[in-house]
Amino acid sequence: MSPQPTSHLPSIDPSAPGTIIRTALLFESVTTIGAGLYFLLLPHRYLLTTMGASTTQTTTTAVQMTQQFGAANILVGTVVGLFVSNSRKSIEARQTLYVVLLVFELCYVPLLLWQALMDGGMPRKAFLDAVKMFVVFVAWRGFTIGWKPEWFGRCVEGRKRE
């Protein structure tokens, strides 16, 4: 067996282990997947109870769109969950993930506000409740990206392997 070439092994920087963001990513992944399952499996309940729709608004189209939204949430929650690990690739991509999610949320919140101002459709309160929820995520992402980048974690080169 030939000796392996000398290379640097990555290790986690103890001053920036990424624990806070990993916890936040895990929380977000679990809650997003959970919400997605709720939308997918109980669309009538979501529309009637959570959104406050009337029975005449819970059309087949509304139910199908709710289920599609649920499937998309499950996808997003799964992708977010992939960044929980402390692999080099995950650590290096976490901040980019947060920027992408922040851009989406910065587009989504005005859409929800615009829809809340329209006549008809879902009750205004349902849209405004969603806005409140997403504003929290926008604030969190802005804070971590702008003021706490060390929370994303950092790798340092380790000892040489012989």
C-alpha positions, 0 to 999 in steps of 0.5 A, a space after each residue: 500500500 502506497 503512502 497517502 499524499 500529504 494534505 490538510 484536513 479541515 477542522 471546525 474553528 473553535 471560535 466559530 463552531 456554527 452552533 447557533 445557526 445549526 440550531 436555527 437551521 434545524 428548527 427552521 427545517 423541522 417547522 417548515 417540513 411540519 407545516 408542509 405536511 400540514 398543508 399537504 395532508 390537511 388542506 381543508 383544515 388549513 384553509 378553514 381554520 388557519 386561513 379563515 376561509 369560508 366553505 365556499 372558498 375551499 374549492 378543489 383548486 384551493 385545496 390542490 394549490 394548498 397541497 402543492 404549497 405543502 410539497 414546496 415547503 417540504 422541499 425547502 425544509 429538506 434543503 435547509 436541513 442539509 445545511 445543519 451538518 458541520 461539513 466543510 461544504 455546509 459551513 461554507 454555503 450557510 451564509 449563501 443559503 441565508 442570503 437566498 432565503 432573505 431575498 425570497 422573503 424580501 419579495 414575499 412579504 410585499 406580495 402578502 401585503 399587496 394581497 392583504 389590501 386586495 378585496 376578496 380572497 382570503 381574510 386580510 388577517 390571515 395575510 397579515 399574520 403571515 407577514 408578521 411571521 416572515 418579518 421575524 425571519 427577515 430580521 433574524 437573517 439580516 441580523 446574522 448576515 450583517 452583524 454575526 457572520 461568525 455564527 455561521 461557523 468557520 473551518 480552519 486547516 488542520 494538521 497535515 496527514 502523512 
